[in-house]
């Protein structure tokens, strides 16, 4: 592991030197530090996006939960009203994925995310829950608010989350 870290740092330094010299040729002196920093950040991010040595991909549920909010907003715009069921969300994802359900299922518990249907995202408080894991893992579930805040909560904390009036959370 230490060798991998050393090699990554050396590669980043080598790439960084090339980026700085390239920036010196094409950018003004005021743009050089900003552009070089952005490029180095991009390279560092790309280097960190590899699969881990264990072969287990990192959890993606937080990103998928935030994606549900984006998809929910697009569906609301396209339908002229908030979506009422999973098929209406799948229809938004269908043009970009052959298997839209994979974006609507938790990798942690294997279940489809529970979604609050018919919720007007513009009128509800920002801490209102939009989607959450049905079961979760080890007694903890992930949930996302309208504001895009991801929370991993215990059963007790889940019971205290804000849901719309008249909505009965699953589990």
Buried (B, 14 or more C-beta within 10 A) or exposed (E): EEEEEEEBEEEBEEBBEEBBEBBEEEBEEEEBEEBBBEBBEEBBEEEEEEEEEEEEEEEBBBEBBBBBBEBBBBBBEEEEEBBEEBEBBBBBBEEEEEEBEEBBBBBBBEBBBBBBBEBEBEEBEEEBBBBBBBBBBEEBBBBBBBEEEEBBBEEEEBEEBEBBEEEEBEE
